[in-house]
């Protein structure tokens, strides 16, 4: 008798899981997220409804073409930065700590150097900042950064599991703060 019930429950869960990756951020959840913003995260703009995100290509140092959609299924913190950007220098170690704390099957930090950034300069920058957990990703012609409206750096965009923009922050932030971890853990749990 347990077998048919188990099969029915499994089928129901499977059908529910295939309805899309992410639970909708309700007005109540959005209000809770807004209340979680403290310190440098007070600038985080949380969208009332998910926004379509652009998916232009970017590359890795080997020249392979990548897309943001390649990592759909995860909550992503996408950070646009440059080696010459002083606030980026301060922020990058906090993004590294965030990736170390939450990175895995449900979450990823993607740091994309936008504009002209010499690969050797990027490597020195990351070594000096003691950054070890973040990928080196490149947007040399700034096409992806421009499409996201990165007129000032750093710009950080949070994408839901379906690749839609759900939040953004212009300027530096402490991404390893208790506030950031609370907000991102809440977003990760929405599935």
N, C-alpha and C positions, 0 to 999 in steps of 0.2 A: 504493500500500500504506500510505502514511503517513496518508492521509485517514481510513480506518476506525479506525485506532489512535487518532488524535487525537480523533475523534468519541467513541470509547469512553471515553477518559480524561476528556474534557470532561463527558460524561454522568455519570461516576462522581463527579467533583468537584462538579457541580451537585447531584446527589442528596445528597452529604455536606453541602454547604453549607445545604441546606434542612432539616437535622435539628434546627435551633435555632441560636441565635446563639453561645452560649458553651460552651466546654469546661468540664467539671466540675472543680472544685478538689479534687483528690485529697488524701488525707492527707499525702502527700509534699510536694505543692505548698503546702498549708497550713502545714506545718512550716517550709518555706523562707521563706514570707511572715512567719511569726512571728519567724524569726531576723533578718529584715530590719528589724524595728522598732527604732529607736534614738531617743534624745532624747525629744521630746514625742510621738512616734509609738509609744512603748512602751505607751501607754494604748489603742492601737487593738485592739479586740476583733474577731478574725477568726472568723466562723462556721464550725462544722464542716460544716454543710450550708446551702445557700442558703435563706433564709427568705422567705416570701411578704411582699411589701411592700404597704402600703395605697396606693391611688391616688385619694384625694380630690382635689378640684379646688383650684387656687390661681389667681391672676390676675396680669396684668401691669398697668402703670400705665394702659393704655387700657381696662382693665376686661374684657379678653378672658379667657375661661375656658381654663385649661391643665391638663394632667394629666402626671404623671411618665411615663406610657406613651407620651406624644408623642415622647419621645426614646429609646425602646427601640432597641436595636441599638448603643448606645454604653455604655461604662463611665461612670457618673455619680457625682460627688462632690456630694451634696446637703447643703447647709449651712443650718441654721436659726439665725437670728440676730436681733438687735434693736438699734436705734440706742442704747439706754440701756445696753447690755451692754459693759462695759470689756474683757473678754477677746475679744469680737467685734471691737473696734476694733484690737486687736493682731494678730488672726488674718486679718482681711480682706485686707490687702495680700499675704499669702502665698498666699491662694486666688486672687487676681488674677494673681500670678506663675505659679501652677500652670496656670491657664487659658491664659495666654500661652505657656507651655512645651509643654503637651500637647493643648490644645484643637483639635478638628477632627472628622473623620468618625468617629473611634473613641472620643473622650473629650470630656466636658463637665462643667464646674462649674456647678451651679445653686445660687445663694444666695437663700434665701427668707426675707424679713423676716416673722417670725411675731408675732402680737399687734398691739396698736396701735402703728403706726409712721407718722407723718406723712410724706407723700411728699416734701415740702420738706426735712424732717429727714433722710430717706434720701439725697436728692441732696446735701445739705451734707456728710453723713457720708462718702459715697463720694468727693466732691471733696476733702475734707480728707485722706482716706487715700490720695489719688491712685490710686484704683481706676478703671480704664478698660475692662477686658475682661469684666466680670461683668454679667449681666442684673439688672434690677430686677424682682423677683418678690415677690408679696404673699400673705400668709396672714392677713388681718386679724382673723378670728375664732379663729385658732389651731387650727382643726379638723385640718389636716394635721399641724402640729407636735405636737398632742396625740395624734393617732393613732400617731405615731412615738415617743411617750413623751418629748417634749422638755420635761421639767420643769425643766431647767437649760439655760442657753445659754452658749456655742454647742453645738449638737449636729450632728455630721456623720455621714452615713450613706453608705456606698458601695454602689451598685446595680450588678449585673451587666447584661449586654446584654439579658437577658430581664426586667429590672425587679425582680429578687429582691435582697433585702438580703444582702450578703456580708461586710460589716464595719461597725463603728460606733465613734465616739469622742465621748465627752462631755467638754467643756472645750476650751480653745484648743489649737492645734497649729501647728507650722511646716510648712505644706503645700507649701512650696517647698524643703524640705530634701532632701538626698541620699537619706535613708531613704524619704521619701514618694515621690519620683520613682522610686526603684527598685521599690517595692511597686506603684505604679500602672502603670508600664511593664510589669511582670510580668503584671498583670491584663489589660492591653490586649492583650498577646501571646497570651492564651488564647482563641483562636478559630480 
